[in-house]
């Protein structure tokens, strides 16, 4: 949680400092404004993502008997699949069981409630620690630097500045990538007539934040819905999403890496595997920023210890 809070504090440091400089606001007030803006955006995106899913689940549960009748009669895409694979008998024998399972899934289980409580606790803790780091972090940093000798102090300050710039630039680039992936996917699915495009586009934008496997996780649901809608639509959305990520990796991705963390593809892969092994899914998100910090610190320390000779003349 502290690592996540520190990462968020570094990313939000730039807009908070901008408000302090331009509008002459107190740092606490600037941090509150930035937090409120970020909270509104996150809650809004969460609502747009969750609400259609809840509505569709409730609709599916209420209309389950109708779906079974349509499938038995061979109507619609599901009906054709049921006839093709001869699973009418299975549906007939297990209709009651399937209905009960769906109704049971509608009610939150105790484990789900416990997990939700733990998630809310973690979020509240991260928010509070991030807010405190935004307000007190610069003072704490200056206090720590004041304990060092003048020459070492300036060297450490330069390294910290490079770390902050690299992390902020990387996270900003990743967020821009996610937004672009969601927008491109939405308009592509709108043109293809694929349903649930709002939820699917939000999912693709979110998974774009995940290194390496994000494109696969993002395109699978859209491809499934697209193939059910029509085979050409499913194939088209796969090509569009993967094509976007390939183009992004060769343009925006190279620019982000060159000006921020500068990790090689092998370094990214090793970092993600190590992060997953240590912290699971959370480690995947933190792996590249952590590896980027190590890379920037090592690079700056090497340059400070081995300065380039001054050019002749």
DAZI-V199360 format. One record per pair of residues at least 4 apart in sequence whose ideal C-beta (glycine too) atoms are under 8 Angstrom apart, sorted by the first residue. I is the first residue (numbers start at 1). J is the second residue. Records with the same first field share a line. If there is no record, write none. Layout:
I->J  J
//
This chain:
1->5  122  125  126  129
2->6  129
3->7  286  290
4->8  126  282  286
5->9  125  126  129  130  133
6->10  133
7->11  167  171  286  289
8->12  126  130
9->13  130  133  134  137
10->163  164  167  168  171
11->167  168  171  172
12->16  31  34  35  38  130  134
13->17  134  137  164  168
14->18  168
15->19  34
16->20  27  30  31  34  134
17->21  30
18->22
19->23  25  30  33  34
20->24  25  26  27  30
23->30
25->29  30  33
26->30
27->31  134  135  138
28->32  135
29->33
30->34
31->35  131  134  135
32->36
33->37
34->38  134
35->39  127  131
36->40
37->41
38->42
39->43
40->44
41->45
42->46
43->47
44->48
45->49  202
46->50
47->51
48->52  198  199  202
49->53  199  202  203  206
50->54
51->55
52->56  196  198  199
53->57  199
54->58
55->59
56->60  196
57->61  105  106
58->62  106
59->63
60->64  67  102
61->102  103  106
63->67
64->68  98  99  102
65->69  95  99
66->70
67->71  78
68->72  91  95
69->73
70->75  76  78  79
71->75  76  78  79  82  88  91
72->79  82  88  91  92
73->79
74->79  80  82  83
75->79
76->80
77->81  228  229
78->82  228
79->83
80->84
81->85
82->87  88  91
83->88
87->91
88->92
89->93
90->94
91->95  98
94->98
95->99
96->100
97->101
98->102
99->103
100->104
101->105
102->106
103->107
108->112  113  116
109->113
110->114
111->115
112->116
113->117
114->118
115->119
116->120
117->121
118->122
119->123
120->124
121->125
122->126
123->127
124->128
125->129
126->130
127->131
128->132
129->133
130->134
131->135
132->136  137
133->137
136->140
137->141
138->142
139->143
140->144
141->145  160
142->146
143->147
144->148
145->153  156  157
146->153
148->152  153  156
149->153
150->154
151->155
152->156
153->157
154->158
155->159  304
156->160
157->161
158->162  300  304
159->163  296  297  300  301  304
160->164
161->165
162->166  296  300
163->167  293  296  297
164->168
165->169  260
166->170  260  261  292  293  296
167->171  260  261  289  292  293
168->172
169->173  256  259  260
170->174  256  260  261  288  289  292
171->175  289
172->176
173->177  252  255  256  260
174->178  208  209  256
175->179  209
176->180  252
177->181  208  209  248  252  253  256
178->182  205  206  208  209
179->183  205
180->184  244  248  252
181->185  204  205  208  218  241  244  245  248
182->186  201  202  204  205  206  208
183->187  201  205
184->188  240  241  244
185->189  197  200  201  204  205  218  222  237  240  241  244
186->190  197  198  201
187->191
188->192  236  237  240  241
189->193  194  197  200  201  222  226  237
190->194  197
192->226  229  233  236  237
193->229  230  233
194->200  222  225  226  229  233  237
195->225  229
196->200  225
197->201
198->202
199->203
200->204  221  222  225
201->205
202->206
203->207  218  221  222
204->208  218  219  222  241
205->218
206->218
207->214  215  217  218
208->214  215  218  245
209->214  285
210->214  217  284  285
211->268  271  272  284  287  288
212->268  269  272
213->217
214->218
215->219  241  242  245
216->220
218->222  241
219->223  237  238  241  242
220->224
221->225
222->226  237  238  241
223->227  234  237  238
224->228  234
225->229  234
226->230  233  234  235  236  237  238
227->231  233  234  235
228->234
229->233  234
230->234
231->235
232->236
233->237
234->238
235->239
236->240
237->241
238->242
239->243
240->244
241->245
242->246
243->247
244->248
245->249
246->250
247->251
248->252  253
249->253  254
250->254
251->255
252->256
253->257
254->258
255->259
256->260  261
257->261  262  263
258->262
260->292
261->288  289  291  292  295  296
262->292  295  299
263->267  268  271  288  291  292  295
264->268
265->269
266->270
267->271  291  295
268->272  288  291
269->273
270->274  291
271->275  287  288  290  291
272->276  284  287  288
273->277
274->278  283  287
275->279  283  284  285  286  287  288  290
276->280  281  283  284  287
277->283
278->283
279->283  286
280->284
281->285
282->286
283->287
286->290
287->291
288->292
289->293
290->294
291->295
292->296
293->297
294->298
295->299
296->300
297->301
298->302
299->303
300->304
301->305
302->306
303->307  308
//
